[in-house]
Amino acid sequence: MMMEIWNSVKERTHIPGKTIVFSLLFVLFFFPQGIVSGNDAGDLFVAYLKIFAFFALAFCYLSLIVRKQIFNYVLGAYCGLYLALLCSGMIHNEVYEVMVFFARHALPAMGLMLLTEIGIYYDPRRLIETGAGTLSFLCILNAVLMLVYPEGVGYVPIYGRVNFLETDNGMTCYYFAAFCFIGLRRILYRKRFLWVDLAFLVSFIYSQFHVFCGLGILSFVMLSGVLLYVFYRRGAFTDSGKHTNVSFWMIYVVIMIGQLWIILGNFWTSFLTNLAEQIFGKGESFQVRRMIWQGALEQIAESPLLGKGPAAIALIYKIEWYSHNGFLDVALKSGLIGLTFCIVSHCLAIAKLKKAADRMLAVFVYGCLLVLFMIAFLEGPFLQGKYIFMFVIAYRIAYLNDKSCQNNSAWKDPLVEKMTARLMRREDKEQA
């Protein structure tokens, strides 16, 4: 019965099955965490759907590892990071708090990364085009709700308490993801921008200036600059030869050192507070972040190796699940062990970008990662799937094309292939 309904929908709409599945999964994983208040059944139902989707994708990816000997080491690094988080949470937090974090944050984040990896393997073009279309629609819908209900979409009486794209800073991750997918689609598969891209751009400008989110405005300016630079210099990127990423390595190191210097030192505090106040009128907001950074550093000093668990910042201030800095947030929750896995995942993604045959595509992804690392100065993006899916795209950038990668032998990982062959030989010996 279900198969007949499925086939009937595909025949009438002429929409392939993978497009429907990708769209539904994108909507699910980008669905706001707190769309229904408290412990309402609707909120729990969404969380259960995300958990179910994660395990389904994990099973699918494990079957690919076994059958095809493929493996994404960025996913492996994040598995190590979340394992460190789990161990730290079991030591320092209540079991309920750890379960809430994994149900609402960790599993959906890994689920979105798995969706990106599996989608690139089976049909990269459909994944990117579906991601661009679905996320554009969500962002445009958010702008329409803000226009109709200017006092805030949190007052729209749908499913109890709707906060469609969460807070003003929470909106940034949705627009960041949509901007990245739209850029990838334009570079790889489309000769022109679509009318929906223009509508998305207008919604981006309206929503960010409506709430006057400093982080959102800065990310919009930087992403627009990246896209304009890529297309202005497209003639220089026609050469598909080798290119170096030494400059980006230097930028990455400078970003880490700069953030550490600002967090630890007092020299920049007054200057940045005045700057935030004069430009965005949010000097007080920066001072609050500064207070959270100091509290996080004190907690890290108490348990530097494993951190204080996923509920650490919530236990300190009762207001947030992250410490408003990407590197600091990971160090606070999972210690130096988790931070090491996090930095390794960044290094793996950056190193793979060197192998991209399309230099225009590589420069755009470099730019997206640069914006992500800049966002990490004031937010905690490294544990949010709505940001970190870009590391998977960067790692698999060589396979973003029109064709399915299922028959591409380059996907096979030598280490996994050797381990599989060793297990097969061991089984043969045991049977003999």
RAPE-V565906 format. One record per helix or strand of 3 or more residues. SS is the DSSP state (A for helix, B for strand). FROM is the first residue (numbers start at 1). LEN is the number of residues. If there is no record, write none. Layout:
# RAPE-V565906
<<SS & FROM & LEN> <SS & FROM & LEN>>
This chain:
# RAPE-V565906
<<A & 2 & 12> <A & 17 & 13> <A & 41 & 28> <A & 73 & 20> <A & 95 & 54> <A & 153 & 3> <A & 168 & 21> <A & 195 & 17> <A & 214 & 19> <A & 234 & 4> <A & 246 & 19> <A & 269 & 12> <A & 283 & 20> <A & 312 & 6> <A & 326 & 28> <A & 359 & 17> <A & 381 & 3> <A & 385 & 11> <A & 397 & 3> <A & 409 & 3> <A & 414 & 18>>
